[in-house]
Amino acid sequence: MSARAESLEAACDLRFGQVGIACVRVRRVDAAALVEELERRVRSAPQMFARTAVVLDLSHLQRLPDDGMVDALLEAIRSAGMLPVGLAYGTSETEALAERMGLPLIAKFRAQYEPGQGEAPPAQPAPAPARQAPADAAPPAAPQEGGAPSTAQQHIGGAVRSGQQVYARDRDLVVMAAVANGAEVIADGSIHVYGGLRGRAMAGAQGDESARIFCTDFRAELVAIAGHYRVFEDIPKEFEGQAVQCWLDDGKLMIARL
């Protein structure tokens, strides 16, 4: 890879997992670039990313960096204003590295990134910054009978207030009122909000890319599906206050009016 091409490649991906823990998946070993990339993310949504708990994922590197470089990467995360809490589960080498450095292994990220049949996971192209969903994007057809996800639901009858977090494990989440600024709703399935969505909504928390988010008054700080997220600053103003749905299309988080 040329120096020019490498300079244009994102230093990492940033995704949200279950209960709000973020995963920084390193694409190239460059501590300075990692600081710059994460600082940009924090500046875009400080209320979301500042002092966020972070798991460092090294599984997409061709080989593990040495202990000193891992220390530098962890310090880069701290310098950006986030808090590293461990390494994502990977190979036996990752386990040995975590043991040497006194870091915990966070196994819940394993299924999302673990390679199959002994092959290394393919590197995905870096997302273009501030890519907007087309205003006229057509949502995919609803799943047909027999292919639909589980109908198990957790219902919240009132509003979710600022500072509250609601997590629907292994099911959809239905909120019958508003989700306030600073509140967080998370579900392993889809999320339905029959009121104003002003806080954060994270569907498909265990990696279900077929999950969706529906709301009748869209003003969210952040929406995420299976770790793919968009913050308020990246969402077209035309969707503000509208009834919308969010879904994934080939790894891109799409938004359209209902």
N, C-alpha and C positions, 0 to 999 in steps of 0.2 A: 504494500500500500504506500502511495507517495505521501510525502509530508503534507502536501496541500490537501489531499483527500482525508488524511488522518485529522487535520485541523478542523475539517468540516463535520466529522463524525461526532455524534453526541458522546459524552464521556460515560453516560449511564442511562438506564431507564429508571423511572420512579413509579412504583405502583403501591396501592393500598391493599392490605390484606384484611383478614378478620379483625374485628374490633379496633380498627384504626391504626394498626401497626404498619408502617411503611417498609417497603423492601427496595433497597438500592441495588440494582443488578449492574455490576460494573462491566462495561464493554471493552475498555482499554485501560491499562495500568498507567494512569497519569493523575497524580494527586492534585496538581494545580488545576487541571481541567475539571476534575471532579468538584473542587471547591467552587469554581466559577459556575458550573452547571447547577449545583445545588443552591448556591446563593441566588441565582436567577429564579429558581422555583420558589424560594422563600420570599423574595421580593414580590413575586406575582400574587402570593396569597399568604401573608405573614400570619394571619389568624389561623391558618390551616397547618402550615409547615413548621413554624417556629417551635422549637423544643419537641418536635415529633420523635417518638421512639422509632428507631430504624434498625432493620436487619440488613447486614451486608451480604450480598449474594455474589460469589465468585465463580459460579458454575459455567458461565459463558466465556470464560477465558481459556485459551488453549492450554495454559499451564498455570498452576497457582503461583502467585508472587511469593517472595521470601518474607520472613516474619517482619523485617524492617519495613518493607513496602506496605504490608498489611497495616502496620502501625501508622504509616503515613496516610493511608486511605481512611482509617478510623479517625485520625486527627482532622482530615479534610472534612469529614462529616460533622465533627464537632465545631470546626471553624465556620461552617455554613449555618450554624445555629440549631442543628439537629442532634439527637442523642443516640449513638449506636448502642444496641443492647445485645448483639450477638451475631453469629454467622448463620446463614441459611444452610440447612442440611444439604450435603452433596455427596462426595466420595469419601473413601477411607482417608485419603490425604487431607480433605477438609476437616474431618474429625480429628486427625492428629494435629493439624494446625490449630484448631480451636482449643485442644487440650494444652498445647504448648503455651498458648497466649492467655489461658485462663478465661476463655470466652464460652458462653453457652451456645449450643446448636439449637436453632429454632426449626423444628421438623415440619411445621404446618405449611411451609413454602415448598416442601419437597415435591409434591404432586404436580405443581404448576410448572416447575422448571427441570425436573429430573429427566435425563435423556432416556429414550427407549432403545431396547435391543443393543445396548452398549455403544450407541452412537452419540456423539456430541450434539447438543441441540443447535439448530441452525441459527446464525446471527440474523436478527431482524433489522430491516432498515430503520434508521433513526427517524422519528416522526418530525415532520416539518413544524417549526414553532408557530403557534397561534393559528393553526389550520382550523378554519371554521366549517361547521356543518352547513351544507347548502340549505337555503331557506325552503326550497321546494322538495327537499329529500322525502321520498315516499317510504313510509315504514314498511317493513316486511309483513307479509300476510300472517295472521294469527295462526299458531300451530293447530294442525288438524287433530281430530279425535284419535286417540291412540298414541299420538306423539307428544301430548301435552305434559308439562311437568306436574309434580305433585300439587294437589289442591289444598294441602295443609296450610293453614293460615294462623297468624297471631294477630289479634285485633287490639288496637288501642283506642278507647272510646273518647278520650279527651286530647287536649293539645300536648305536644312534647315541648317542654319549656327549655329556655336557654340553660346550657350546662348539663342537661339530661342526655343520656345515651340509652337507646332501646335496641336490643339485638334479638332478632328472630332466628334461632338456630334451626337449620334443616327445614325451613318453611318460608312462605311469603309473609310479608308484614303489611297490614292494613291500618292506616292511621285515619281516624274519622274526623280529625280537626287539623289545626295548623302545626307545622314544625318550625319553631322559633329560630331566630338568629342564634348561633352558638350551640344549637341542639344537634344531635347526631342520631340518625336512624340507619340501622344496618340489618341486612337479611341475607341468608344463604340463597334464598329465592328472589322473587320480584318484590318491589315496594310500590304500594298504592297510597297516595296521600290525597284525601278528599278535603283539601283546604290549601292554605298557603304553604309552600315549601321554601323556607328562608334559610334553613340550616344546611346540613350536609346529609346526603343520602347515598349509601353504598350498597348496591345489590350484588348478588352473585359473589358473596364474600369468600366462599370456598373455591371460587374459580369457575362458576357456572356462567358461561358466556351467552346462554340463551335467556338469562334473567333480564327483566326490564324495569324501568322506573316510570310510574304514571303520577301526574298530579294535576290539580285543577287550577292552580295559581303558582306559576313557576318563577321563583326569585332566589334560587338556591345559591349558597356559597360554593358548594362543590357537589357534583354528582359523579359516581363511579360505578362501573359494572365490571366485575371480575378483575379489578385492579386498574382498568383503563379509566382515567378520570379527566374531567374538565372543570376548571374553576370559573367563578362568576365573570372574571375579566375576559375570558376567552369565549364567552357565550354571546351570540348575536342579540342585540337589544330587542329585536322584533319578537323574541320569545318571552320577554319579561312580562309577567302578569297573565300569561296565556295558559290554557290547558294543553299540556304536552305529554309526549312519551319519549323515553330515551332507550336506545338499544345499541348493540354492537353490530357493526357490519365490517367483516374482515379486519377486526381489531381496532376499528375506529368507532368512537362513541358518537352516535348520531342523535339529533334532536329534531322533532317535528311536532307541529300542532295536532291535537286530537280532533 
